[in-house]
């Protein structure tokens, strides 16, 4: 999927990286990983979005099955917590 980013923001994670305190924050870095955009293209097998849809790219994927994938907490999905070291 190709997303045309329309807006980004610097969040507390970006600020932590910018401060130099983040042990994983190597420079040069591109900050502003939170954003919003419009789907410009989709590839084969992509069924959940279509060209023209407005989307918010997330830091971690949603499983859309657990209570943490509610609209209020989509980045807290338990299914993918092990990828963030929080399983």
N, C-alpha and C positions, 0 to 999 in steps of 0.2 A: 504494500500500500504506500502510496506517495501522498504526503499531506503538505499542503501549502500553509505554512505557519503565518498566522495573522497577528498574533500577540504573544509575548513571553513575559515572564516576571522573574525577579531575583527573590528566592525564598531563603529561609533560615539555613537550609543545607548549603546553598550557594554562598551565603555569607560566612559560614563555617569554613568552607574551602578557601574563600578569598582571604580569610584571616590568617591562613598559614597553619592553623591548629589541626586541620584534618589530615591524619596520617595517610589517607588514600588520595588526597587532593594534590595531584601533580600539576605543575605549570609547564607549558601554557595550558589553560583550561578555557572552555567555552561555558560561561555561566548562563543561567536562564533556561533550565530544563523543564520548567513548567510553562505550558502554553496552551494555545487554542488555534485551531485551523480548520481548513476545509479539505476534504478528500479530493485530490486531483486525479488519481488513478488507483485502480485496484487490480490485483493479479488473479491468476486462476485459483479457484478454491476459496476466495474471500466472499463470504456470504453475509457477514454481520454488518457491513457498511457498503455504501455505494458512492459513486462520484457525486460530489455536491453536498454530502453529509457534513455537518459541523461536528468536530471531534475535539477531545481533550487528550493529548498523549499523556500516558501515565508512566511513572517511574517503574512500577511493577505491574504485571498483568492482573486482570480480574478473573476470578474463576466463575463468577456469576452464580455460585451455588451456595456459598456460606453466608451466615448472618453478617459477616464483616463486609460483604460486597453490596451492602445497602448503598443507596445514593449518598448517604452522609459519610461513608468510610470506605470508598472503593479501593484505596491503596493498602488496606489492612487484610486482604484476602489470606486466609490461613493456608490455602492450598499451595501458595507460592512463598510462604514465610521462610522456608528453608533457604531460599535463594538470597534472602536478606539476612540470614544468620539469626532468625528469631523463632525458629521452630521449636 
